[in-house]
Amino acid sequence: MAKPLLAVLALLATTAALAAVDVNQATEAELDSVKGIGPGTSRVILQERRKGDFRSWDDFISRVKGLGPARAGHLSDAGLTVGGKGYTPSAVAPRPAASAATTKK
């Protein structure tokens, strides 16, 4: 009897760990539970959220210092959402970096 109960509890714990955490609704502890977010980042997120909800991933990235597209992708994979949506890279292609070498004619 104890083994099936333990199995169910383990399954529930696993499901809870994989549940989405919305950045506009989450507590500090819930944000900390997302792999890749520590106490410092949680505090920054909550400070920015006091100014207003994050409207999109682009808004979230622009307002949270140290967060870029790559990290946003990792956080989304770890279960973080903005407005219930996972991260998808912006349709706008990044500009190519300027070349350090110059050509002379």
N, C-alpha and C positions, 0 to 999 in steps of 0.2 A: 504494500500500500504506500509506503514511504517513497519508493523509487518513482512511481508515476507522478506523485506530487512534486518531487524534486525536479523531475523533467519538465513539468509544466512551469514551475517557478523559474527555471533556467531559461526556458523559451520566452517567457514574459520579460525577463531582465534583458535578454538579447534584443527583443523587439523594441523595448523602451530605449535602449542604447542607440538603435538605428533610426529612431523616430526623428522627424524633421524638427529643427529648432528655428523658429522665425525670429529674425533679428529685431523686428518691431514689437514682439510680444514677450520675448525671453527675459527671464531674470538673470542677474549676474551669475548665479550658480549654473543655470542652464547654458549660458554662453560659455562658461568655463568648461562645461562638459564636452564641448565640440573640440575634436582633435585639431590643434593648431591655434586655438584661442586660449590665452593665458589671462591671469588677473589684470595685467596692464591693458591689454587689448579690450577686455571686457569693460573696464572703466571708461576707456576712450569711446567705445561704442555707446555706452549708456549716456555719457556726456553729450555726444552728438545727437542722440535720440531725443534728449530733452528739448532740443531746438526744433524738433519736428521729426515725424517718421521718415524713414528712408523710402523714397518713391520707387527706386529701382536699384539694381546692382551697380549701375554706373554712378548713381547718387551715393550709394554706400562706399564705393571705391574712392570717389573724390573727397568724401568727408572724413574718412578714417585714415589717418597718417600711417604709412607703411604697408598699405594694402594696395596691391596691384592685381591685374588680371590673372596672373599665375596663382597667386595666393587665394584669390577669390574662387578659382576653380577647385583648389584643394579643399577649401572650407565648404564649398557646395557639395563636393564628394563626401565630406564628413557629415553632411546632414544639415548645414545651414541654408536657410532660405531667406529671401527678401520678398515680403508680400506673398508668401507661399510658393514662390518660384525658385527653382535652382538657377545657378549661373550658366549663362550661355554667352560666349564672347560677343562683343559688339560687332555689328555688321560693318562698321567703318574700319577699313584696313589701316593699320598703323603706318605712319610715314617712314620711309627708309631713312636710316641714319646718314648724316652727311659724311662724305668720304674725307678722310684726313689728308689724303694725297691730292694735290692739285696738278692739273696738266697745264703745261705751257706750250704755246704755239709760236 
